[in-house]
Amino acid sequence: MKKTKLVLVLISLVLILSIFPKPTTAQTNVNCGKNNDIQKILDEITETSVAKWIRDLSGENPVVIDGEQYTITTRYTSELFNPANQNAKAYPYLTQELIKLGFVPGVTLHDHDYSFKSYAPKNLDRTIPDPEPIEIEAVGAKNLVLTIPGHGPNAHEQVLMTAHLDSTSNKPQTEAPGAEDNASGVSALMEAARLFRYYKFDRTIKIIFFTGEEQGLYGSYAYTEDFRHESDNMLGVVNLDMFGYDADRDYCMELHVGTMPESNVVGNCFTSVNNNYNLGVKVEYLTNEAIDRSDHYHFWRIGVGAVEILENYDYHSASYGCNGVRDRNPHYHRTTDLIQNMFIPATHRITQAGVGTVASMAGMMGKCFEGNPRLKATAQEDSIKLSWNAMQGADTYRIYRGTRTCAGEMEVLADVTGTSYIDYEIEYDTTYFYQIQAIETDGICFSEVLNCATAKVPKPEEPPVYDYRIFLPVSIKAE
Ligand SMILES: [Zn+2]
């Protein structure tokens, strides 16, 4: 073969090979710059909305599960899965709240079952003696996993947002409010679920509520073992565990990044989001000094980039940004870990930074639907006819109904595939309020519920009632 021929062959080989896409490493296209849709999401997260979840989970507010009222006084793992304990219903509570948001059990919402046995609980604070090991039977425990499937070319990649749901204290079985540790993290996950459902993301988002953390990271251990085969597709993990105690109100926190380059991608995204959206959090970026005592550790163990978001827990050199001081929650693992001892403005801003990081890493693709369906309600003789315009990409329309206002609690009336519905279940002279929501297949993407239509069916005129007795012939008598 001549030299020129060989060169030609080589050139054509290079050309042919260049047609095939190179296997890209997952972190190539992460953009954590400012995005208007992410800004809208962050604007919807308020101190009030964040505090509501913390109050519900730490026993400040009663919660309603299956129509019954309960107070969650502990989230200690063995009690979470003890059906006899009426005061530890955080798991069914969160499941039901996620279903109310539109997520579907078995489709977007899954229990990840695992089992754990007796253990010696461990403290993050090594100055507190670790509690005595508690001997309990091996019990079935669960992590709650919410999947928001990606809509883009990188849908096979996952961005994980994690927090442990369980709590502990000096009276773990009965009184472990765990407002900061870790209702703060769970609240951030619920805010993400509440707001992400209106948007499309390139990548798949997994929102995971771990249990068994306080006993030795059991839930995250089980998860990373059972889903290790997906680890190549895990782009990064944002773990939120215990933030929002801030006695000196300096908005300083610790970001435990560690030394893996993959974790650095997540850590850099977090600091970019904090700067680009002017969130005003002061971040100590910890690499060699990062701690491994939360659920992020098991992702490091399987080679997945992860960061842990924590209060200003320990002393670090002043050059890190928190002036060399520490601001540690003295109520840690005690019955006094209550919302009143937190500084919610700090919890709020850190929540925004965490949610913004996940949204950025997942790749924002805009709203699920362009606009919202316009609903019309028309009173008919014995019913109310509802009709609306078809929305591109919607295959279900969820109709909500109430009898007071559109702003209050509305009940789901029906899921409909067409563009009209007749409501026969009405009472005369009652004003009904209707709303409608467009939904993409299996409840993975939703339109916002902003419309409102009302109608009332008046009571029909009664036909005249004749008193036939007055026409009875006088001759007929009762025998
Ligand atoms: Zn914790």
Residues whose N, C-alpha, C, O or C-beta is under 5 A from the ligand:
A	BS01	ZN	D181 N182 D241 M242
